[in-house]
Amino acid sequence: MKAEVLCDRALMAGDLDISFDGDGKVTTDFATTEFGGALDRAYSVAIQTDGKILAAGRSFTGNGEQYNFALTRYNSNGSLDTTFDGDGKVTTDFGGGDDHAYSISIQSDGKIVVAGESYNGSKRFDFALARYNSNGSLDTTFDGDGKVTTDFDGGDDIAYSVAIQSDGKIVVAGKRYKVVGGDDFALTRYNSNGSLDTTFDADGKVTTAVGSSNDYARSIAIQSDGKIVVAGNSLNGSRSDFALTRYNSNGSLDTTFDGDGKVTTDFGGGDDHAYSISIQSDGKIVVAGFSGIGTIDSKDFALTRYNSNGSLDTTFDGDGKVTTDFGRNLDDHAYSVTIQRDGKIVVSGMSEHVRGGYDFALARYNANGSLDTSFDGDGTVTTTIGIHNFGQNYGAFSVAIQSDGKIVVAGDGPFDFALTRYNASDAPTDITLSLTSIAENAPANTTVGTLSTIDPDAGDAFNYTLVLGTGSIDNASFNISGNSLRATSSFDFETKSSYSIRIRSTDQGGFFTEKMFTITVIDTNESPTNISLSSKTIAENSAAITPVGTLSTADPDADNSFTYTLVAGSGDADNAAFNIAGSILRATNTFNFEAKSSYIIRVRSTDQGGLFTEKVFTITVINVNEAPTDIALSSSTIAENAGANAVVGTLSTTDPDGGNTFSYSLVSGIGSADNGAFNISGSTLRATSSLDFETKSSYTVRIRTTDQGGLFFEKAFTITVTEANEAPTDITLSSTSIAENAPANIAVGTLSTIDPNAGDTLTYTLVSGTGSTDNGAFNISGSTLRATTSLDFEAKNIYSVRIRTTDRGGLSTEKPFTIAVTDMVVGDLDNTFDGDGKVTTVVGSSHDAAHSVAMQSDGKIVVAGYSDNGSNLDFALMRYNSNGSLDTTFDGDGKVTTAVGSSHDAAHSVAIQSDGKIVVAGYSDNGSNYEFALTRYNSNGSLDTNFDGDGKVTTDFGSSDTAYSVAIQSDGKIVVAGYSFNGSNRDFALTRYNANGSLDTTFDGDGKVTTDFGNSDDFAYSVAIQSDGKILVAGESFNGSNRDFALTRYNSNGSLDTT
């Protein structure tokens, strides 16, 4: 293949973009003065979503020698946009004095916000803000006239930077002057209508002293989380350092940023000034400015990168700091920084090329802080806008990235707005084509090969076109789809065997290279046209690898040789069942007609040149009669005493041949011992005579099934004789008496049955018949006979019922019972309670004592006290069913013990909450004295961990304290009463707890109250809650010689009720 590389222009990243006003540079004059220019300067640049370029700065009117806000808008080719105020230029005067615009930002609705300073007529400057419609007119919805000024303290206030929050609010940063201490960082936030946002530090304004004095906020950025980052410089006492602050969205300093929301960075002891800030997509913060490293009079570009917590990012040049000298050992000032989509960092400013003469300066850094040598060869670019006369300087004060990656810089030239635009990527250097030949007769739009481009810029995208030029003679025969070169029509080798084309590859920046390619047409062999198979049938059960038939091929090319393969495609469903040896199609395994009688396969015939044809064949399996393979018997059991010729089950046969008929016979052989006891009628196996389980319970027979072709199969079967179910013979009742006045559905006794068949399941019912007179007074639940209502001895003391028991087979017996009602005398023990009205319960290994009892709403009985575990006492709690038995749903055995502390614990009172939870009060020995102790249990007996985290609470009044009574308020709060030792005697003691176990501080301030009746001992033993919420406590008080009843009533807040 012959190829020629041709490229119109070898442009590099960092070159001026000549599509921008012809040379990459644009200057704009607002007016002419006696100096020949209007002292116009652009301080900020922004790119609209439609690609138009906005620049903001100042313009000198010459009339009254004042400056005004100045804006320009350019089309993407660098020409002024005349849809913007008619000529692409707008100036705004705030009040007749000097007005300077330093920063521009574009709202999501396309409106333009510009910030700077305005002279207020009192020899001072204020923050100044203007908002413009997209046509350049002032937006009168913004403070009525499109303009806002803000004064901090009557001193000079200058706004250097503006940013728009995602909610549309406008944040401005700069400096405010204060007489003592110099300047501070100053921030304002405005609502979208221009009014100060009072949710921002209460008045919309924030000032921050970073260092000892002279703090200037030069740039602002909004993080994705809404936090506000500001960069500038601060005086450290003798020199300035980079200074950063970060604020929460309410204007307060963010203390997660270096601990106090403020960071300063010194580069090397000289003056360091930060002018611009930008936030990376990973949240890291990049700041640019200049540093006086070396001599005081020489400055270098200076960059820092910070982690989101304010620490320097040591992955950035090792220490988070980078300085760049443009090679002249003179001043280099960085004023603006922005981040490319690929993470590279672009910085603009100015560089002194001779003492007093400055050029635009641009540097690009890799993400690790090193200079990007793909940018103009060394990572730096300087641009002279015009001729340096009379110390004229060219400073690039702002940089922005277009959506196509091109870099736009704005500054002065020196008396005019000056803009430059730079390419961000290099031109492609070569084109490759993966394949440069195509077979003749290939269909239209067949791909020749895939195009690819060699380009210094990794990640560039390319567009390919056929273009005129050397080697383009056959372009019309080809087309390009994406990166695929395609033949527009089918080629014929005999007509033309070689084509010449010319292709251009263009990157997204408009740079391109061109190359000529020669495409060769390959002479091709022609495909076979048909395949034949000598036979398409095979008998079932033929051995594996049996030939089906011989394959042959029709081909236009005589004497061709062919190979045959089974291939995927339409009709390939059964390929796996066959294989090909040479030209012989063979069955891989034995076929079964009954399983599958027809197979389809797809065969390819390929000639020696690789061309092929494919064909689908249907192979038919020929049916052959086969012997039966199994016999089944629908049932292999028969009940004893079933009678002569009783059916055992129905015989059926498994046979590979569908639709066969079979005859069955009993034959001699293994398993035929009991053939004489059975006979076969058609397909039914029958017992010749009645069988007796007790005489013989198992028989073996041997049966043959024979198909209509005489082929047969034999099988032995075991026939089991099943024992017949027999009726129950008797019913017993564990008790035939019931106490009068016992509650409804109280148990009389438990029913049981005598049945010859062990393990039978029985059901019980009340039935009519002899002795059923009083059936209506009773019911049966499971095996329990119950009295439906309470019975009265005096009304009737003897009842007669008739009960039937039925086994699972439906056999039954019946029996009458007489139920006697026992007379109960008032005052007797309730013998429905554990049989004699008395229950004792052993809890631990030693002494157990119950102190309090409470009834649940379901009738269960809860008892609280203590249990001696052998070394000390524990809280003890039991729950009984209404019949006096322990409730095993309560902790598994109806008993719970709880160690509250490490020594003695005793429960004195128990209460039930409305939700069924159980509250227990008493005391716990903490090792030196007693404390109030409370526990709360779930209804299953487990400690309620929602109650103080572990279900246990202790409360100390000061010395020995004991709780004797507990009550639950209607709001769920818990009131506990007892006594507390005050150092000389005992007082009533009262606590109130919230439902979670914490002390209720609305109760006397700390949840605790003590009451002294005199100067001696007072003990509270019981507490009750009135319906109005007042609390009554009863106990005793020692009057000096004996004890008296003592009663107190408290208001719900814990104060004594003086009524």
HELIX and SHEET records of a PDB file:
HELIX    1   1 ASN A  475  SER A  477  5                                   3    
HELIX    2   2 ASN A  575  ALA A  577  5                                   3    
HELIX    3   3 ASN A  675  ALA A  677  5                                   3    
HELIX    4   4 ASN A  775  ALA A  777  5                                   3    
SHEET    1   A 3 GLU A   4  LEU A   6  0                                        
SHEET    2   A 3 PHE A 512  ILE A 522 -1                                        
SHEET    3   A 3 SER A 437  ALA A 439  1                                        
SHEET    1   B 4 GLU A   4  LEU A   6  0                                        
SHEET    2   B 4 PHE A 512  ILE A 522 -1                                        
SHEET    3   B 4 SER A 498  ASP A 507 -1                                        
SHEET    4   B 4 PHE A 462  LEU A 466 -1                                        
SHEET    1   C 4 LYS A  25  THR A  28  0                                        
SHEET    2   C 4 PHE A 417  TYR A 422 -1                                        
SHEET    3   C 4 ILE A 407  ASP A 412 -1                                        
SHEET    4   C 4 ALA A 396  ILE A 401 -1                                        
SHEET    1   D 4 ARG A  41  ILE A  47  0                                        
SHEET    2   D 4 ILE A  53  PHE A  60 -1                                        
SHEET    3   D 4 TYR A  67  TYR A  74 -1                                        
SHEET    4   D 4 LYS A  89  THR A  92 -1                                        
SHEET    1   E 4 ASP A  99  ILE A 106  0                                        
SHEET    2   E 4 ILE A 112  TYR A 119 -1                                        
SHEET    3   E 4 PHE A 125  TYR A 132 -1                                        
SHEET    4   E 4 LYS A 147  THR A 150 -1                                        
SHEET    1   F 4 ASP A 157  ILE A 164  0                                        
SHEET    2   F 4 ILE A 170  LYS A 178 -1                                        
SHEET    3   F 4 GLY A 182  TYR A 190 -1                                        
SHEET    4   F 4 LYS A 205  THR A 208 -1                                        
SHEET    1   G 4 SER A 213  ILE A 222  0                                        
SHEET    2   G 4 ILE A 228  LEU A 235 -1                                        
SHEET    3   G 4 SER A 240  TYR A 247 -1                                        
SHEET    4   G 4 LYS A 262  THR A 265 -1                                        
SHEET    1   H 4 ASP A 272  ILE A 279  0                                        
SHEET    2   H 4 ILE A 285  SER A 291 -1                                        
SHEET    3   H 4 ASP A 300  TYR A 306 -1                                        
SHEET    4   H 4 LYS A 321  THR A 324 -1                                        
SHEET    1   I 4 ASP A 332  ILE A 339  0                                        
SHEET    2   I 4 ILE A 345  VAL A 354 -1                                        
SHEET    3   I 4 GLY A 357  TYR A 365 -1                                        
SHEET    4   I 4 THR A 380  THR A 383 -1                                        
SHEET    1   J 4 ASP A 430  LEU A 433  0                                        
SHEET    2   J 4 THR A 446  ILE A 454 -1                                        
SHEET    3   J 4 SER A 484  ALA A 487 -1                                        
SHEET    4   J 4 PHE A 478  SER A 481 -1                                        
SHEET    1   K 4 ASN A 530  LEU A 533  0                                        
SHEET    2   K 4 PRO A 547  ALA A 554 -1                                        
SHEET    3   K 4 ILE A 584  ALA A 587 -1                                        
SHEET    4   K 4 PHE A 578  ALA A 581 -1                                        
SHEET    1   L 4 THR A 537  ALA A 539  0                                        
SHEET    2   L 4 PHE A 612  ILE A 622  1                                        
SHEET    3   L 4 SER A 598  ASP A 607 -1                                        
SHEET    4   L 4 PHE A 562  LEU A 566 -1                                        
SHEET    1   M 4 ASP A 630  LEU A 633  0                                        
SHEET    2   M 4 ALA A 646  THR A 654 -1                                        
SHEET    3   M 4 THR A 684  ALA A 687 -1                                        
SHEET    4   M 4 PHE A 678  SER A 681 -1                                        
SHEET    1   N 4 THR A 637  ALA A 639  0                                        
SHEET    2   N 4 PHE A 712  THR A 722  1                                        
SHEET    3   N 4 SER A 698  ASP A 707 -1                                        
SHEET    4   N 4 PHE A 662  LEU A 666 -1                                        
SHEET    1   O 4 ASP A 730  LEU A 733  0                                        
SHEET    2   O 4 ILE A 746  ILE A 754 -1                                        
SHEET    3   O 4 THR A 784  ALA A 787 -1                                        
SHEET    4   O 4 PHE A 778  SER A 781 -1                                        
SHEET    1   P 4 SER A 737  ALA A 739  0                                        
SHEET    2   P 4 SER A 812  THR A 822  1                                        
SHEET    3   P 4 ILE A 798  ASP A 807 -1                                        
SHEET    4   P 4 LEU A 762  LEU A 766 -1                                        
SHEET    1   Q 4 ASP A 848  MET A 855  0                                        
SHEET    2   Q 4 ILE A 861  ASP A 868 -1                                        
SHEET    3   Q 4 LEU A 873  TYR A 880 -1                                        
SHEET    4   Q 4 LYS A 895  THR A 898 -1                                        
SHEET    1   R 4 ASP A 905  ILE A 912  0                                        
SHEET    2   R 4 ILE A 918  ASP A 925 -1                                        
SHEET    3   R 4 TYR A 930  TYR A 937 -1                                        
SHEET    4   R 4 LYS A 952  THR A 955 -1                                        
SHEET    1   S 4 ASP A 961  ILE A 968  0                                        
SHEET    2   S 4 ILE A 974  PHE A 981 -1                                        
SHEET    3   S 4 ARG A 986  TYR A 993 -1                                        
SHEET    4   S 4 LYS A1008  THR A1011 -1                                        
SHEET    1   T 3 ASP A1018  ILE A1025  0                                        
SHEET    2   T 3 ILE A1031  PHE A1038 -1                                        
SHEET    3   T 3 ARG A1043  TYR A1050 -1                                        
END                                                                             
